[in-house]
């Protein structure tokens, strides 16, 4: 069974002595793995958010909708501030850089643009017209912005991205959920991420490497609880990928 990442943002994070809510999820563009969770800790500290590596998740419970995370108040208090280590590292944010597994930020709204600006990866092409930026791509994208993006293919718009589905054990994204809206007969299509060419910089659109006809005749999904092994096998066979 897969987990909806948008639904995951509604889970409660359970740490040793705090229970913050999840405000954002950051996904690696290259591996499709969830890399970080942003937690709202404003009720406990002057710093409003803590960003924790997904590797700190020790348990996921669907029954009580919670994530157990290796985190304490003291850890959050002692964690480096995003602005501090960002300012000390200059422009050396490449694929070899290893982010701290826990850091904080004084302003919650500053996390996404600052973290993404730091996490560029050389060698990937973007639509940025600035030649100096042409070979740079943010390593991660924020879930809440990507799930508001329009989905396009070579023929034009095909709908809007509304969710990403992931393997609950590895937190690796396997499918993108597209609401086809008025572009195709209205319904939700769940498409393997292998058909996603890229999530564009700025998260204003997602590019699919698949025809509108293929999407239109693909397996539909009206209820998430119908995503079982049989449905996944059918979808994989239709798109010609491994389940």
Number of C-alpha atoms within 10 A of each C-alpha: 13 21 21 19 23 17 12 19 21 13 19 18 24 20 16 11 10 14 20 20 19 21 18 23 25 24 23 18 18 12 12 18 19 24 23 23 25 26 23 22 24 15 11 15 14 12 18 17 30 30 30 23 19 21 14 16 17 10 13 18 11 12 6 9 14 19 21 17 20 19 20 15 15 9 12 21 16 12 17 16 19 21 16 12 13 16 10 9 10 9 12 13 20 17 13 8 12 9 14 13 14 23 23 26 22 17 13 20 11 13 21 18 13 13 21 19 16 21 24 22 20 16 12 14 12 16 12 13 8 9 8 8 15 15 16 19 23 24 25 28 26 23 21 18 17 24 23 16 21 21 24 22 17 12 9 12 19 24 24 22 24 21 21 25 25 21 16 15 10 11 19 20 23 19 23 24 21 24 23 23 13 11 14 17 11 13 15 22 23 25 24 22 19 15 16 18 14 17 19 18 18 14 18 14 21 24 20 23 14 18 15 20 9 11 19 17 12 17 18 16 17 11 8 12 10 12 16 11 12 11 15 20 13 14 22 16 12 13 18 10 13 10 15
